Amino acid sequence: MLIIRKYLAGGVIKVFLTALCAVVSIYLVVDFFEKIDDFIEAGVPVSRAFLFFLLRIPFVMGQVTPVAVLLAVIIFLGLMARNNELLALRSCGVSTYSLVAPLLVGGFAFSILLFFFAEVVVPITMFKANHIWNVEVKKRIASFREKNVWMKGHRSIYHIDYFNPVDETISGISLSFFNSQFNLLKRVDAKTGVYKNGEWILMDCFEQKRLADGTYEMTFPETLKLRIDLSPESLKSIVKKSEEMSFKELADYIQKIEAEGYDATPYIVDRQAKVAFPFVCLVMTMVACAIALHKKKGEGLAMGITYGIGAAFLYWIVYSFCLSMGHNGSMNPLSSAWLSNILFVAFSSLMLVHVEHV
């Protein structure tokens, strides 16, 4: 059995590396053609554009590794079936469990490696890549952090204490507007704000206006509508994202915003997802084994790969749907992050049990 395990591990790893390179290359080519026009228009040097795409590679690797694992297991088991190696092993009394167990151990190892890779490498590289994109390409002048965002607009400076990316609301707002001589014309402070129909609706406001004689008029409107050069999309690109933070940084951030009375549900979901997503490697290994070993007579390797890609897309749809339900508070954060894993493990386990008894 030791020889068989080494053979399985070595074969899957070789195919995995090939699949990973192929998937990452396709992803980067698509990303390159989508963004290269922006780099050219912004006049960014080729070296900086190259660095941007280089820094994107760890994030891309983290996203596509489960798919590469899935394809590696399906392809290798498919090749073994084509060469009648699976038939020979079963003729020698090797059970489905004995064949799948080493692959599941490998899938678990991939999950652990992906977790630490996403914790150590991805946050640093994604932060630097996003900084190049926002500052050098999009020319946004702002402080890039989790909260207390400062942003410069047209003759204006905006300060947002907290931005919720799910419901696109802002809290702790201070907006300052200036004339061409940089004299303060108006300042608006508000407790909360929501973006609707291209304008911000601010609540619990304090407004100061500079009059012609140099004095300021102060009012306290309950609501105030403003159309300014600040949108939820620009805030989403500026505020430090969950993938730019490690698990500990995200946990500390959640503690901070909860202590200040803000809703941290989206970030709590993302914290759970930081643990749940790496285990997709183990889930995809089980799915791949179920597809490869459950294949009907006459179905070739190409059909197995098609089934695998379909399963990966289905998983991503379910996973994204569950996360969105968790972000808007319709589902418990723990359930929203782990439900897709549980469903696919259960389904693939039933398929493997069926294979064993066929």
C-alpha positions in Angstrom: 0.0 0.0 0.0 2.9 2.4 0.7 4.0 2.1 -3.0 0.5 2.8 -4.2 0.2 5.8 -1.9 3.5 7.2 -3.2 2.4 6.6 -6.7 -1.0 8.4 -6.2 0.7 11.3 -4.4 3.4 11.8 -6.9 1.0 11.6 -9.9 -1.6 14.0 -8.4 1.1 16.6 -7.5 2.5 16.6 -11.0 -0.9 17.0 -12.6 -1.8 19.6 -10.0 1.2 21.8 -10.7 0.4 21.7 -14.4 -3.2 22.5 -13.9 -2.4 25.3 -11.5 0.0 26.9 -13.9 -2.6 26.6 -16.7 -5.5 28.0 -14.7 -3.4 30.9 -13.2 -2.1 31.8 -16.7 -5.7 31.9 -18.1 -6.8 34.0 -15.2 -3.9 36.5 -15.6 -4.3 36.8 -19.4 -8.0 37.7 -18.9 -7.1 40.1 -16.1 -4.3 41.6 -18.2 -6.6 42.4 -21.2 -9.3 43.8 -18.8 -6.9 46.2 -17.1 -4.1 47.1 -19.5 -6.0 49.9 -21.1 -6.3 51.6 -17.7 -2.6 51.4 -17.2 -1.9 52.9 -20.6 -4.4 55.7 -20.1 -2.9 56.5 -16.7 0.7 56.6 -18.1 1.9 54.0 -15.6 5.4 52.6 -16.4 5.5 49.1 -17.8 7.6 48.0 -14.7 4.8 49.1 -12.4 2.2 47.3 -14.5 4.3 44.2 -14.5 4.7 44.4 -10.7 0.9 44.8 -10.3 0.2 41.6 -12.1 3.1 39.8 -10.3 1.6 40.8 -7.0 -1.8 39.5 -8.1 -0.5 36.0 -8.6 -0.6 34.8 -5.0 -4.3 35.9 -4.7 -5.1 34.2 -8.0 -3.3 31.0 -6.8 -5.3 31.0 -3.6 -8.6 31.3 -5.5 -7.9 28.7 -8.1 -6.0 26.1 -6.1 -9.2 24.1 -5.2 -10.1 23.9 -8.9 -6.5 22.8 -9.7 -6.8 20.1 -7.0 -10.1 19.0 -8.4 -8.8 18.7 -12.0 -5.6 17.0 -10.8 -7.5 14.2 -9.1 -10.0 13.7 -11.9 -7.3 13.7 -14.6 -4.9 11.3 -12.7 -7.6 8.9 -11.8 -9.0 9.1 -15.3 -5.6 8.2 -16.7 -5.3 5.3 -14.3 -8.7 4.1 -15.5 -7.7 4.4 -19.1 -4.6 2.4 -18.5 -6.7 -0.2 -16.6 -4.7 0.5 -13.4 -7.9 1.0 -11.3 -9.2 -2.3 -12.6 -6.0 -4.1 -11.7 -6.0 -2.6 -8.2 -9.6 -3.6 -7.5 -8.7 -7.1 -8.8 -6.0 -7.3 -6.2 -8.6 -6.5 -3.5 -7.9 -2.8 -3.1 -11.1 -1.2 -1.8 -12.4 2.3 -2.8 -11.6 3.5 0.7 -8.0 2.4 0.4 -7.7 4.2 -2.9 -9.4 7.4 -1.8 -7.9 7.7 1.7 -4.4 8.8 0.5 -6.0 11.4 -1.8 -8.1 12.8 1.0 -5.0 13.1 3.2 -3.4 15.0 0.4 -6.5 17.2 0.0 -6.3 18.0 3.7 -2.6 18.9 3.4 -3.4 21.2 0.5 -6.1 22.8 2.7 -3.6 23.5 5.5 -1.0 24.9 3.1 -3.6 27.1 1.5 -4.8 28.5 4.8 -1.2 29.6 5.8 -0.5 30.8 2.3 -3.7 33.0 2.5 -2.7 34.2 5.9 1.0 35.1 5.3 1.4 35.9 1.6 -1.9 37.0 0.2 -2.7 40.0 2.5 0.7 41.6 1.9 0.7 41.2 -1.9 -3.0 42.2 -2.3 -2.5 45.4 -0.3 0.4 46.4 -2.5 -1.4 45.5 -5.7 -4.5 47.4 -4.7 -2.4 50.4 -3.7 -0.9 50.5 -7.2 -4.3 50.2 -8.8 -6.0 52.8 -6.7 -3.2 55.4 -6.4 -1.2 55.1 -9.6 -3.9 53.9 -12.0 -7.1 55.4 -10.7 -5.4 58.4 -9.1 -7.4 58.2 -5.9 -6.0 60.2 -3.0 -7.0 58.5 0.2 -5.9 56.7 3.3 -6.1 53.0 2.7 -7.2 51.4 6.0 -10.0 49.4 7.5 -11.8 52.4 9.0 -11.4 56.2 9.5 -11.1 56.7 5.8 -9.9 60.1 4.5 -10.5 61.0 0.8 -9.8 64.1 -1.3 -12.5 65.1 -3.8 -12.9 68.2 -6.0 -12.1 71.1 -3.5 -13.3 68.9 -0.7 -12.1 66.5 1.9 -14.2 63.6 3.2 -13.8 61.6 6.4 -15.8 58.4 7.0 -15.5 56.7 10.3 -17.0 53.4 9.1 -18.3 52.1 5.8 -20.5 49.0 5.5 -19.9 47.5 2.1 -23.0 45.3 2.2 -25.8 47.8 2.7 -23.5 50.7 1.4 -24.1 52.9 4.5 -21.6 55.2 6.1 -21.2 56.3 9.7 -19.3 59.1 11.5 -19.3 61.5 8.5 -17.4 64.8 8.1 -17.5 66.6 4.8 -15.5 69.8 4.2 -15.9 72.0 1.1 -13.5 74.7 0.0 -13.2 77.5 -2.5 -10.3 78.0 -5.0 -8.3 79.8 -2.2 -8.8 76.8 0.0 -11.1 78.7 2.4 -13.7 76.6 4.1 -17.1 77.3 2.6 -19.1 74.6 4.2 -18.8 71.6 6.6 -21.3 68.9 7.1 -21.2 66.4 9.9 -23.7 63.5 10.1 -24.2 60.4 12.2 -25.2 58.1 9.3 -25.7 58.1 5.6 -27.1 55.9 2.8 -26.5 56.1 -1.0 -29.7 56.2 -3.1 -30.3 57.3 -6.7 -26.8 58.8 -7.1 -26.8 60.9 -3.9 -26.1 60.6 -0.2 -29.0 60.9 2.2 -27.4 62.0 5.5 -29.2 61.7 8.9 -28.7 63.6 12.2 -26.7 66.4 10.6 -24.8 69.5 11.7 -24.2 72.0 8.9 -21.9 75.0 8.9 -22.0 77.5 6.0 -19.6 80.5 5.5 -21.5 83.7 5.0 -20.4 86.8 2.9 -19.2 88.6 6.1 -16.9 85.7 7.0 -19.1 84.3 9.8 -20.6 80.9 9.9 -24.3 79.9 10.0 -25.0 76.7 11.9 -28.1 74.5 11.3 -29.1 71.0 12.5 -31.2 69.4 9.8 -32.5 65.9 10.5 -31.8 64.8 6.9 -29.7 66.3 4.1 -29.3 65.2 0.5 -25.9 65.7 -1.2 -24.6 64.8 -4.6 -20.9 64.7 -4.3 -17.9 62.9 -6.0 -18.0 60.0 -3.6 -19.7 56.7 -4.3 -20.0 53.3 -2.6 -17.8 51.9 -5.5 -15.0 54.3 -4.7 -15.2 53.5 -1.0 -15.2 49.8 -1.7 -11.9 50.2 -3.6 -10.4 52.3 -0.9 -11.4 50.6 2.4 -9.0 47.8 3.3 -10.7 44.5 2.3 -10.9 41.3 4.2 -8.5 39.6 1.9 -5.9 42.2 2.7 -6.1 41.3 6.4 -4.9 38.2 8.2 -7.2 36.3 10.4 -5.9 38.1 13.5 -6.1 41.5 11.9 -9.7 40.8 10.9 -10.6 39.6 14.4 -9.1 42.7 15.9 -10.9 44.9 13.5 -14.2 43.2 14.3 -13.6 43.8 18.0 -12.9 47.5 17.3 -16.0 48.2 15.3 -18.3 46.2 17.6 -16.9 48.2 20.6 -17.9 51.4 18.7 -21.4 50.1 18.1 -21.2 49.4 14.4 -22.5 46.3 12.6 -19.6 43.9 12.0 -21.7 41.0 10.4 -20.0 41.2 7.0 -16.6 40.9 8.5 -17.6 38.1 10.9 -18.8 36.2 7.9 -15.5 36.9 6.1 -13.6 35.7 9.2 -15.4 32.4 9.1 -14.8 32.2 5.4 -11.0 32.6 5.9 -11.1 29.2 7.7 -13.8 27.5 5.6 -12.5 28.4 2.1 -9.1 26.6 2.4 -10.9 23.4 3.2 -12.5 23.5 -0.3 -9.3 21.7 -1.3 -10.4 18.7 0.8 -14.0 19.0 -0.5 -12.9 19.2 -4.1 -10.8 16.1 -3.6 -13.8 14.2 -2.4 -15.9 15.5 -5.3 -13.2 14.6 -7.8 -12.9 11.0 -6.4 -16.6 10.6 -6.6 -16.8 11.8 -10.2 -13.8 9.8 -11.4 -14.8 6.5 -9.7 -18.5 6.9 -10.4 -17.9 7.4 -14.1 -20.2 5.2 -16.4 -18.9 2.9 -19.0 -18.1 4.7 -22.3 -17.5 8.1 -20.6 -13.9 9.3 -21.3 -11.6 11.6 -19.5 -13.0 14.7 -21.2 -16.4 13.9 -19.8 -15.0 13.6 -16.3 -13.2 16.9 -16.6 -16.5 18.5 -17.8 -18.3 17.1 -14.8 -15.6 18.4 -12.5 -15.7 21.9 -14.0 -19.5 21.9 -13.6 -19.2 20.8 -10.0 -16.7 23.6 -9.3 -19.1 26.2 -10.8 -22.0 24.8 -8.9 -20.0 24.9 -5.7 -18.9 28.5 -6.3 -22.6 29.5 -6.9 -23.7 27.9 -3.7 -20.8 29.3 -1.7 -21.3 32.8 -3.0 -25.0 32.6 -2.3 -24.5 31.5 1.2 -21.9 34.2 1.9 -24.2 36.9 0.5 -27.0 35.5 2.8 -24.6 35.8 5.7 -23.4 39.3 4.8 -27.0 40.7 4.8 -27.8 38.9 8.1 -30.2 36.3 6.6 -28.0 33.4 7.7 -25.8 32.7 10.7 -22.1 33.6 9.9 -20.9 30.1 10.8 -23.5 28.4 8.6 -23.1 30.8 5.7 -19.3 30.0 5.5 -19.5 26.2 6.0 -22.8 25.1 4.5 -21.5 24.7 1.0 -18.6 22.5 2.3 -21.0 20.3 4.3 -23.4 19.9 1.4 -20.8 18.8 -1.1 -19.0 16.5 1.4 -22.3 14.8 2.1 -23.2 14.4 -1.6 -19.7 13.1 -2.6 -19.7 10.7 0.4 -23.0 9.2 -0.8 -21.5 8.8 -4.3 -18.4 7.1 -2.9 -20.4 4.7 -0.8 -22.4 3.8 -3.9 -19.2 3.1 -5.8 -18.0 0.8 -3.1 -21.1 -1.3 -3.2 -21.4 -1.5 -7.0 
